[in-house]
Amino acid sequence: MQHFLSGASFTPKRQTSEFRRHSGPAFTLLELLVVIAIIAILAGLAMSAFSGIREHGNRSACVSNLRNIHAHVSHFASDNNGGLPVGYRLGQKQFNTTLYASSLGKYVLLGRLISAGLVTDPRVLFCPSERDPTQSFKTAANPWPLAGKNLQGGFGTNPLVDWGTADSPPVWPLLANLGRVALIADGVGLQARVDSRHKDGVNVVFTDGSARWVPIESKWTDSNGVEWNLKTLLKGCTSLSTANNTAQDHIWQILGGQP
């Protein structure tokens, strides 16, 4: 038997609303800006946290370098009748970070540790937080190996005696005569020296080998009852000049204050 589809036609049903393409919810411009702002804030917080962790590590490395330098200085003193390679040059107490004087063709101050063979890796003589190329290790402005230029170290020595233009002081400061005083510290000759490193303070090592952190707001009162502030004194040292010698004396008194 044959079956016929009489009058039957197959017409596809029209798409109902449930099959229509719907557009998803769109972000408004304001919502996008809020999201971007949140991402920026979170990124800033992450960078700030990372920077703080890195600076904490650098500060610890800085103290480690200072303690190593103290050990080398003590060794130098034992080989040189108690004399310490500390002080300043050319009458200016801010000139206390030089390692090599090109005019002499010789090492001076802490640079004597290199010429004595006590420091074989000069990186120990620099602060890892330093951002100023003139005070950093192995830069175009402060080359290593030596390239006929002055070589600046990362740390300053207590300006106890003027070495003048020589590679030795007229009288060596003797370790046995100093007692407990600040011996070596982050550079404090200028405000810029502090700003290019830890900013809010200075690392210091003493004659006895102990070390401490000195906040930028630290103060010291002299025998006349006059109070001196480290931050204020640094701000006054705007140039390298003998006029700042007294300020440098006060700065080192503050650095040497009791913890």
Secondary structure by P-SEA (a helix, b strand, c coil): cccccccbbbbcccccccccccccccccaaaaaaaaaaaaaaaaaaaaaaaaaaaaaaaaaaaaaaaaaaaaaaaaaaacccccccccccccccccccccccccccccccccccccccccccccccccccccccccccccccccccccccccccccccccccccccccccccccccccccccccccccccaaaaaaccccbbbbbccccbbbbbcccccccccccbbbbaaaaaaacccccccaaaaaaaaaaaaaccc
